[in-house]
Amino acid sequence: MLRTFLRAGVLVGLPAQRGRRRVLLAHIADRSFTTGTRYPERAVDEALKPWCAAGGSDHVTLRRYLVDEQLLTREHGIYQRA
């Protein structure tokens, strides 16, 4: 499933189905963030920008989805891998 939406480690699109999107987002979170580490918003953006190089999505959308799917938590502008 990941091969459909990733090419050479870059996101080429987001799945419409929530379950598939969650699998893809979990993959991105696992490779971009360490559990227990606190990240300022700028660091989260910098970690997500390389995934968006092909224009399949933007880093702000990815960040929002990661929080919505509870793969990242956000409190006072600080993010943490859940």
PyMOL CGO cylinders between C-alpha atoms (Angstrom):
from pymol import cmd
from pymol.cgo import CYLINDER

trace = [
    CYLINDER, 0.00, 0.00, 0.00, 2.82, 2.42, 0.83, 0.3, 1, 1, 1, 1, 1, 1,
    CYLINDER, 2.82, 2.42, 0.83, 4.32, 2.07, -2.67, 0.3, 1, 1, 1, 1, 1, 1,
    CYLINDER, 4.32, 2.07, -2.67, 1.15, 3.59, -4.12, 0.3, 1, 1, 1, 1, 1, 1,
    CYLINDER, 1.15, 3.59, -4.12, 1.68, 6.83, -2.21, 0.3, 1, 1, 1, 1, 1, 1,
    CYLINDER, 1.68, 6.83, -2.21, 5.46, 6.99, -1.76, 0.3, 1, 1, 1, 1, 1, 1,
    CYLINDER, 5.46, 6.99, -1.76, 8.11, 7.21, -4.46, 0.3, 1, 1, 1, 1, 1, 1,
    CYLINDER, 8.11, 7.21, -4.46, 11.76, 7.19, -3.39, 0.3, 1, 1, 1, 1, 1, 1,
    CYLINDER, 11.76, 7.19, -3.39, 10.72, 8.20, 0.13, 0.3, 1, 1, 1, 1, 1, 1,
    CYLINDER, 10.72, 8.20, 0.13, 8.63, 11.15, -1.07, 0.3, 1, 1, 1, 1, 1, 1,
    CYLINDER, 8.63, 11.15, -1.07, 4.87, 11.48, -0.73, 0.3, 1, 1, 1, 1, 1, 1,
    CYLINDER, 4.87, 11.48, -0.73, 3.09, 11.58, -4.09, 0.3, 1, 1, 1, 1, 1, 1,
    CYLINDER, 3.09, 11.58, -4.09, -0.44, 11.63, -2.67, 0.3, 1, 1, 1, 1, 1, 1,
    CYLINDER, -0.44, 11.63, -2.67, -2.58, 10.94, 0.36, 0.3, 1, 1, 1, 1, 1, 1,
    CYLINDER, -2.58, 10.94, 0.36, -5.09, 8.09, 0.51, 0.3, 1, 1, 1, 1, 1, 1,
    CYLINDER, -5.09, 8.09, 0.51, -8.73, 9.12, 0.64, 0.3, 1, 1, 1, 1, 1, 1,
    CYLINDER, -8.73, 9.12, 0.64, -9.63, 6.20, 2.91, 0.3, 1, 1, 1, 1, 1, 1,
    CYLINDER, -9.63, 6.20, 2.91, -8.94, 6.98, 6.55, 0.3, 1, 1, 1, 1, 1, 1,
    CYLINDER, -8.94, 6.98, 6.55, -7.51, 3.55, 7.37, 0.3, 1, 1, 1, 1, 1, 1,
    CYLINDER, -7.51, 3.55, 7.37, -4.99, 3.68, 4.56, 0.3, 1, 1, 1, 1, 1, 1,
    CYLINDER, -4.99, 3.68, 4.56, -4.14, 7.29, 5.37, 0.3, 1, 1, 1, 1, 1, 1,
    CYLINDER, -4.14, 7.29, 5.37, -3.47, 6.29, 8.99, 0.3, 1, 1, 1, 1, 1, 1,
    CYLINDER, -3.47, 6.29, 8.99, -1.08, 3.54, 7.90, 0.3, 1, 1, 1, 1, 1, 1,
    CYLINDER, -1.08, 3.54, 7.90, 0.81, 6.00, 5.73, 0.3, 1, 1, 1, 1, 1, 1,
    CYLINDER, 0.81, 6.00, 5.73, 0.88, 8.65, 8.48, 0.3, 1, 1, 1, 1, 1, 1,
    CYLINDER, 0.88, 8.65, 8.48, 2.13, 6.09, 11.02, 0.3, 1, 1, 1, 1, 1, 1,
    CYLINDER, 2.13, 6.09, 11.02, 4.94, 5.22, 8.60, 0.3, 1, 1, 1, 1, 1, 1,
    CYLINDER, 4.94, 5.22, 8.60, 5.88, 8.90, 8.28, 0.3, 1, 1, 1, 1, 1, 1,
    CYLINDER, 5.88, 8.90, 8.28, 5.69, 9.47, 12.05, 0.3, 1, 1, 1, 1, 1, 1,
    CYLINDER, 5.69, 9.47, 12.05, 7.84, 6.40, 12.77, 0.3, 1, 1, 1, 1, 1, 1,
    CYLINDER, 7.84, 6.40, 12.77, 10.56, 7.61, 10.43, 0.3, 1, 1, 1, 1, 1, 1,
    CYLINDER, 10.56, 7.61, 10.43, 10.42, 11.28, 11.34, 0.3, 1, 1, 1, 1, 1, 1,
    CYLINDER, 10.42, 11.28, 11.34, 9.95, 11.46, 15.10, 0.3, 1, 1, 1, 1, 1, 1,
    CYLINDER, 9.95, 11.46, 15.10, 11.30, 9.74, 18.21, 0.3, 1, 1, 1, 1, 1, 1,
    CYLINDER, 11.30, 9.74, 18.21, 8.87, 8.76, 20.94, 0.3, 1, 1, 1, 1, 1, 1,
    CYLINDER, 8.87, 8.76, 20.94, 9.29, 10.91, 24.03, 0.3, 1, 1, 1, 1, 1, 1,
    CYLINDER, 9.29, 10.91, 24.03, 11.17, 13.73, 22.28, 0.3, 1, 1, 1, 1, 1, 1,
    CYLINDER, 11.17, 13.73, 22.28, 9.56, 17.16, 22.34, 0.3, 1, 1, 1, 1, 1, 1,
    CYLINDER, 9.56, 17.16, 22.34, 9.63, 19.12, 19.09, 0.3, 1, 1, 1, 1, 1, 1,
    CYLINDER, 9.63, 19.12, 19.09, 8.86, 22.79, 18.48, 0.3, 1, 1, 1, 1, 1, 1,
    CYLINDER, 8.86, 22.79, 18.48, 6.57, 23.44, 15.51, 0.3, 1, 1, 1, 1, 1, 1,
    CYLINDER, 6.57, 23.44, 15.51, 9.49, 24.57, 13.34, 0.3, 1, 1, 1, 1, 1, 1,
    CYLINDER, 9.49, 24.57, 13.34, 11.29, 21.23, 13.87, 0.3, 1, 1, 1, 1, 1, 1,
    CYLINDER, 11.29, 21.23, 13.87, 8.12, 19.31, 12.99, 0.3, 1, 1, 1, 1, 1, 1,
    CYLINDER, 8.12, 19.31, 12.99, 7.75, 21.35, 9.80, 0.3, 1, 1, 1, 1, 1, 1,
    CYLINDER, 7.75, 21.35, 9.80, 11.39, 20.73, 8.85, 0.3, 1, 1, 1, 1, 1, 1,
    CYLINDER, 11.39, 20.73, 8.85, 10.98, 16.98, 9.45, 0.3, 1, 1, 1, 1, 1, 1,
    CYLINDER, 10.98, 16.98, 9.45, 7.86, 16.85, 7.26, 0.3, 1, 1, 1, 1, 1, 1,
    CYLINDER, 7.86, 16.85, 7.26, 8.98, 19.06, 4.35, 0.3, 1, 1, 1, 1, 1, 1,
    CYLINDER, 8.98, 19.06, 4.35, 11.17, 16.38, 2.70, 0.3, 1, 1, 1, 1, 1, 1,
    CYLINDER, 11.17, 16.38, 2.70, 8.13, 14.06, 2.52, 0.3, 1, 1, 1, 1, 1, 1,
    CYLINDER, 8.13, 14.06, 2.52, 6.31, 16.77, 0.52, 0.3, 1, 1, 1, 1, 1, 1,
    CYLINDER, 6.31, 16.77, 0.52, 8.99, 17.44, -2.12, 0.3, 1, 1, 1, 1, 1, 1,
    CYLINDER, 8.99, 17.44, -2.12, 6.91, 15.85, -4.90, 0.3, 1, 1, 1, 1, 1, 1,
    CYLINDER, 6.91, 15.85, -4.90, 3.89, 18.02, -4.16, 0.3, 1, 1, 1, 1, 1, 1,
    CYLINDER, 3.89, 18.02, -4.16, 1.66, 15.15, -3.05, 0.3, 1, 1, 1, 1, 1, 1,
    CYLINDER, 1.66, 15.15, -3.05, 0.72, 17.15, 0.01, 0.3, 1, 1, 1, 1, 1, 1,
    CYLINDER, 0.72, 17.15, 0.01, 2.11, 19.99, 2.09, 0.3, 1, 1, 1, 1, 1, 1,
    CYLINDER, 2.11, 19.99, 2.09, 3.80, 19.81, 5.48, 0.3, 1, 1, 1, 1, 1, 1,
    CYLINDER, 3.80, 19.81, 5.48, 0.99, 21.74, 7.22, 0.3, 1, 1, 1, 1, 1, 1,
    CYLINDER, 0.99, 21.74, 7.22, -1.59, 19.18, 6.08, 0.3, 1, 1, 1, 1, 1, 1,
    CYLINDER, -1.59, 19.18, 6.08, 0.63, 16.32, 7.19, 0.3, 1, 1, 1, 1, 1, 1,
    CYLINDER, 0.63, 16.32, 7.19, 1.17, 17.94, 10.58, 0.3, 1, 1, 1, 1, 1, 1,
    CYLINDER, 1.17, 17.94, 10.58, -2.58, 18.41, 11.04, 0.3, 1, 1, 1, 1, 1, 1,
    CYLINDER, -2.58, 18.41, 11.04, -3.34, 14.82, 10.04, 0.3, 1, 1, 1, 1, 1, 1,
    CYLINDER, -3.34, 14.82, 10.04, -0.65, 13.48, 12.41, 0.3, 1, 1, 1, 1, 1, 1,
    CYLINDER, -0.65, 13.48, 12.41, -2.27, 15.37, 15.28, 0.3, 1, 1, 1, 1, 1, 1,
    CYLINDER, -2.27, 15.37, 15.28, -5.82, 14.44, 14.20, 0.3, 1, 1, 1, 1, 1, 1,
    CYLINDER, -5.82, 14.44, 14.20, -4.83, 10.75, 14.10, 0.3, 1, 1, 1, 1, 1, 1,
    CYLINDER, -4.83, 10.75, 14.10, -3.14, 11.12, 17.51, 0.3, 1, 1, 1, 1, 1, 1,
    CYLINDER, -3.14, 11.12, 17.51, 0.25, 10.09, 16.13, 0.3, 1, 1, 1, 1, 1, 1,
    CYLINDER, 0.25, 10.09, 16.13, 1.61, 13.40, 17.43, 0.3, 1, 1, 1, 1, 1, 1,
    CYLINDER, 1.61, 13.40, 17.43, 0.32, 15.35, 20.40, 0.3, 1, 1, 1, 1, 1, 1,
    CYLINDER, 0.32, 15.35, 20.40, 0.39, 19.13, 20.51, 0.3, 1, 1, 1, 1, 1, 1,
    CYLINDER, 0.39, 19.13, 20.51, 0.45, 21.32, 23.59, 0.3, 1, 1, 1, 1, 1, 1,
    CYLINDER, 0.45, 21.32, 23.59, 1.38, 25.01, 23.57, 0.3, 1, 1, 1, 1, 1, 1,
    CYLINDER, 1.38, 25.01, 23.57, 3.15, 24.71, 20.21, 0.3, 1, 1, 1, 1, 1, 1,
    CYLINDER, 3.15, 24.71, 20.21, 5.24, 21.71, 21.31, 0.3, 1, 1, 1, 1, 1, 1,
    CYLINDER, 5.24, 21.71, 21.31, 4.72, 18.38, 19.56, 0.3, 1, 1, 1, 1, 1, 1,
    CYLINDER, 4.72, 18.38, 19.56, 5.53, 14.90, 20.81, 0.3, 1, 1, 1, 1, 1, 1,
    CYLINDER, 5.53, 14.90, 20.81, 5.31, 11.46, 19.21, 0.3, 1, 1, 1, 1, 1, 1,
    CYLINDER, 5.31, 11.46, 19.21, 2.42, 9.63, 20.86, 0.3, 1, 1, 1, 1, 1, 1,
]
cmd.load_cgo(trace, "trace")
